[in-house]
Amino acid sequence: MEYITLKNSDLTVSRFCMGGCPMGGYGWGNVQEQELIDAVHTALEQGVTFFDTAETYGLGQSEITLGKALGNKRQDVIISDKFGVHAKAGQATFYDNSREYIIDACEGSLKRLQTDYIDLYTIHYRDGKTPLAEVVDTLEYLQKQGKIRYFALSNIYENDKAELIQLKDKFVCFQDEYSLACRKNEKDIIDFRDNYNLSPLTWGSLGQGILTGKYNLENTSFGPDDRRSRDIYVNFHGEKLKKNLEIVEAMRDIADSHNTSVSSVAIRFILDYIENSVVLAGVKRPAQLLANTEAFGWKLTQEEINTLDEISK
């Protein structure tokens, strides 16, 4: 395993972060709690010290499962939890960065995680109306209470820069979608890393699973309990799917040459191409975790990086 210290902090984390969206038990097909718990334990055995969740994942179920799985290992890991998506069963979902909501959301997350502090509290989405300075003021209030240690950003883009430039030293990292199947945010990621002094975390690092090598044109018909059946998950539909499968074939050749998994090549590309990055990927079972952590202990050659760079542009 490889480790880095996040900017503006003393948080040293593994460069693989286990994503908790599948732990919510919603929208990812068949998900079993015991397999999720076993995956967390396998992650710990592999040296993973970084876990990401959000109150909206399964309306809190992800946090409950993660807290249960970590148990007395809580002190040994870094937890990133996210707020900003106001979701309740039977009600319309909306983005909310208000002070009242943030304080209430934090209390709920602490209880579900069975902990008295969150290492990294992340703005999941901006609500489009609450000034970033007001959000920071609320987060600093929670920080002074000892309920959170540091805070971070997720899904930030060009229109966030004017506000962020005055407050960039308040945050330690940011999350954004990035993979060999989705490179549209690459410019922003590098800009925020180099000019705003924020450590980059990539979500969707396996393209919602298309970069694992397990799919082809014949087996991408998902059931109604899997979000990837919807057209909005473009990696599994139309011409985008065909292009992704071309990328996967190039990855497969590289994986074979290194005697490793296809998914580990997808992860290794990000680690080698985006310096000082952390790869975040959702996991449903131990075998997936092991395939992902095969990305460590080796590096892509420059020729391999160039091949993947060119085919995925």
C-alpha positions in Angstrom: 0.0 0.0 0.0 1.1 3.6 -0.6 0.3 6.5 1.7 0.2 10.3 1.4 -0.5 13.2 3.8 -3.5 15.3 2.7 -2.7 19.0 2.1 -3.2 21.4 5.0 -3.5 18.5 7.5 -1.8 15.8 9.5 -4.1 13.1 7.9 -1.9 10.4 6.4 -4.1 8.1 4.3 -3.8 5.1 2.0 -3.9 6.0 -1.7 -6.8 3.7 -2.1 -10.0 4.8 -0.3 -12.8 2.2 0.0 -16.0 3.9 -1.2 -19.2 3.4 0.8 -21.9 4.0 -1.8 -22.6 0.2 -2.3 -22.8 -0.1 1.5 -26.0 1.9 1.2 -27.6 -1.3 -0.2 -29.5 0.7 -2.9 -29.0 0.8 -6.6 -26.1 -1.5 -7.1 -27.8 -4.9 -7.6 -27.4 -7.7 -5.0 -25.5 -6.4 -2.0 -25.1 -8.4 1.2 -24.2 -6.8 4.5 -21.8 -9.6 5.6 -19.9 -9.4 2.4 -19.6 -5.6 2.9 -18.3 -6.1 6.4 -15.9 -8.8 5.2 -14.7 -6.4 2.5 -13.9 -3.7 5.1 -11.9 -6.3 7.1 -10.1 -7.4 4.0 -9.3 -3.7 3.3 -7.8 -3.3 6.7 -5.7 -6.4 6.1 -4.4 -4.9 2.9 -3.3 -1.7 4.6 -6.3 0.5 3.5 -6.8 3.2 6.1 -9.2 5.5 4.3 -13.0 5.0 4.0 -15.5 7.2 2.4 -19.3 7.4 3.0 -22.2 9.8 3.0 -25.4 10.3 4.9 -27.4 10.0 1.7 -26.0 6.5 0.8 -28.9 4.3 1.6 -30.3 7.1 3.8 -27.7 6.4 6.4 -27.3 2.6 5.9 -23.8 3.0 4.5 -22.7 4.8 7.7 -24.3 2.1 9.9 -22.6 -0.7 8.0 -19.2 1.0 8.0 -19.4 1.8 11.8 -20.4 -1.8 12.5 -17.6 -3.2 10.3 -14.8 -1.0 11.8 -15.7 -1.7 15.4 -12.7 -1.3 17.6 -10.5 -0.4 14.6 -12.1 3.0 14.3 -9.1 4.7 15.8 -6.8 3.2 13.2 -8.5 4.7 10.1 -9.6 8.0 8.5 -13.3 8.4 7.7 -14.5 10.8 5.1 -18.2 11.5 5.4 -20.3 13.8 3.2 -23.2 16.1 3.7 -25.3 18.3 1.4 -27.8 16.0 -0.1 -31.0 16.4 2.0 -32.8 13.1 1.4 -35.6 11.4 3.4 -37.8 8.5 2.5 -40.9 9.6 0.7 -39.7 13.2 0.3 -38.1 15.1 -2.6 -34.3 15.2 -2.5 -32.5 18.5 -2.6 -29.1 20.1 -1.9 -28.8 21.9 1.4 -25.8 23.7 2.9 -27.6 25.6 5.6 -26.2 25.8 9.1 -29.2 24.1 10.7 -29.0 21.2 8.3 -25.2 20.7 8.5 -25.2 20.6 12.3 -28.2 18.1 12.3 -26.6 16.0 9.6 -23.3 15.8 11.5 -25.1 14.6 14.7 -26.9 11.9 12.7 -23.8 10.7 11.0 -21.8 10.5 14.3 -24.5 8.3 15.8 -24.8 6.0 12.8 -21.0 5.6 12.5 -20.8 4.9 16.3 -18.0 7.5 16.7 -17.6 10.8 18.4 -15.7 12.5 15.5 -15.4 12.5 11.8 -11.9 12.9 10.4 -12.9 14.6 7.1 -16.3 16.2 6.6 -17.0 16.8 3.0 -19.5 19.1 1.2 -21.1 16.6 -1.2 -22.7 19.2 -3.4 -23.1 23.0 -3.2 -26.7 24.1 -2.8 -26.3 27.1 -5.1 -27.5 29.6 -2.5 -25.5 29.3 0.7 -22.2 31.3 0.5 -19.1 29.1 0.9 -17.9 31.4 3.7 -21.1 30.6 5.7 -20.5 26.9 5.2 -17.0 27.2 6.4 -18.1 29.1 9.4 -20.5 26.2 10.3 -17.8 23.6 9.7 -15.3 25.6 12.0 -18.0 25.6 14.7 -18.2 21.8 14.5 -14.4 21.6 14.4 -14.1 23.6 17.6 -16.6 21.2 19.2 -14.3 18.3 18.3 -16.9 16.7 16.1 -14.9 17.0 12.9 -11.2 17.3 12.4 -10.9 18.7 8.8 -13.2 19.5 5.9 -13.2 19.0 2.2 -15.0 19.6 -1.1 -16.7 17.3 -3.6 -17.9 18.0 -7.2 -16.4 21.4 -7.5 -16.0 23.1 -10.9 -15.0 26.4 -12.7 -17.9 28.4 -11.1 -16.7 27.5 -7.6 -13.3 29.1 -8.1 -14.2 32.7 -7.3 -15.5 31.8 -3.8 -12.9 29.1 -3.2 -9.8 31.2 -3.9 -10.4 33.2 -0.6 -10.9 30.0 1.4 -8.7 27.4 -0.2 -6.5 27.0 2.8 -9.5 25.9 4.9 -9.9 22.7 2.9 -7.6 19.7 2.7 -8.8 17.9 -0.4 -11.6 17.5 -3.0 -13.4 14.7 -4.8 -14.3 14.6 -8.4 -15.2 12.0 -11.0 -12.2 10.8 -13.0 -11.3 7.5 -14.7 -10.1 6.2 -18.0 -13.8 6.3 -19.0 -14.3 9.9 -17.8 -11.6 12.4 -18.2 -13.8 15.5 -18.6 -12.7 16.9 -15.2 -9.0 16.4 -15.7 -8.2 20.1 -16.2 -10.1 21.1 -13.0 -8.5 18.3 -11.0 -5.0 19.4 -11.9 -5.8 23.1 -11.4 -7.3 22.5 -7.9 -4.3 20.4 -7.0 -1.6 22.8 -8.2 -3.2 26.2 -7.8 -5.5 25.7 -4.8 -3.2 23.3 -2.8 -5.9 20.6 -2.5 -5.2 16.8 -2.5 -7.3 15.2 -5.3 -9.5 12.2 -4.7 -11.1 10.5 -7.7 -14.5 8.9 -7.5 -16.0 6.8 -10.2 -12.5 5.5 -10.7 -13.6 2.2 -12.2 -16.3 3.9 -14.3 -19.1 2.3 -12.2 -17.5 -1.0 -12.9 -17.1 -0.9 -16.7 -13.3 -0.8 -16.2 -13.1 -4.0 -14.2 -13.0 -6.1 -17.3 -16.0 -8.2 -16.4 -18.5 -6.7 -18.9 -19.0 -7.0 -22.7 -21.8 -6.1 -25.1 -23.8 -9.1 -24.1 -23.8 -8.8 -20.3 -24.6 -5.1 -19.6 -28.4 -5.5 -19.2 -28.9 -4.6 -15.6 -32.1 -5.2 -13.6 -34.3 -2.4 -12.2 -32.5 -2.6 -8.8 -29.3 -1.5 -10.5 -28.8 2.2 -11.3 -26.6 1.4 -14.3 -29.7 0.3 -16.2 -30.5 4.0 -16.5 -29.3 6.0 -19.5 -27.7 8.6 -17.2 -25.0 6.0 -16.4 -23.5 6.6 -19.9 -20.6 4.2 -19.4 -22.9 1.2 -20.1 -24.9 2.5 -23.1 -24.5 3.1 -26.8 -21.3 4.3 -28.4 -19.8 5.2 -25.0 -20.0 1.5 -24.0 -18.3 0.5 -27.2 -15.5 3.0 -26.6 -15.1 1.9 -23.0 -14.7 -1.7 -24.1 -11.9 -0.7 -26.5 -10.2 0.9 -23.5 -10.7 -2.3 -21.5 -9.0 -4.4 -24.2 -5.9 -2.2 -24.0 -6.0 -2.4 -20.2 -6.3 -6.2 -20.5 -3.1 -6.5 -22.5 -1.3 -4.4 -19.9 -2.8 -6.4 -17.0 -1.6 -9.6 -18.6 1.9 -8.3 -19.0 2.0 -7.4 -15.3 0.1 -10.5 -14.1 -2.5 -8.4 -12.4 -6.2 -7.5 -12.6 -7.8 -5.2 -15.2 -9.3 -3.0 -12.4 -5.8 -2.6 -10.9 -4.6 -1.1 -14.2 -7.4 1.4 -14.1 -6.4 2.4 -10.6 -2.7 2.4 -11.3 -3.2 4.8 -14.3 -4.8 7.4 -12.0 -2.1 7.0 -9.3 0.7 7.4 -11.9 -1.0 10.0 -14.1 -2.4 12.3 -11.4 0.4 12.9 -9.0 -0.4 12.8 -5.2 -3.9 11.5 -5.9 -6.0 9.1 -3.9 -8.3 6.6 -5.8 -11.7 6.1 -4.4 -13.7 3.1 -5.5 -16.9 1.5 -4.2 -16.6 -2.2 -3.1 -19.3 -4.8 -2.6 -17.3 -7.9 -1.6 -13.8 -8.9 -0.6 -12.8 -10.2 -4.0 -13.3 -6.8 -5.5 -11.2 -5.2 -2.8 -8.4 -7.6 -3.5 -8.5 -7.0 -7.2 -8.4 -3.2 -6.6 -5.4 -3.3 -4.2 -3.4 -5.3 -6.8 -2.7 -1.8 -8.1 0.0 -1.4 -5.5 3.6 -2.6 -5.6 4.3 -1.8 -9.2 4.0 1.1 -11.7 3.0 1.5 -15.3 5.8 2.1 -17.8 5.7 5.4 -19.6 4.8 3.6 -22.8 1.8 2.0 -21.1 0.7 5.3 -19.7 0.9 6.9 -23.2 -1.1 4.0 -24.7 -3.9 4.4 -22.1 -3.8 8.2 -22.3 -4.2 8.2 -26.1 -7.0 5.6 -26.3 -9.0 7.2 -23.5 -8.9 10.8 -24.6 
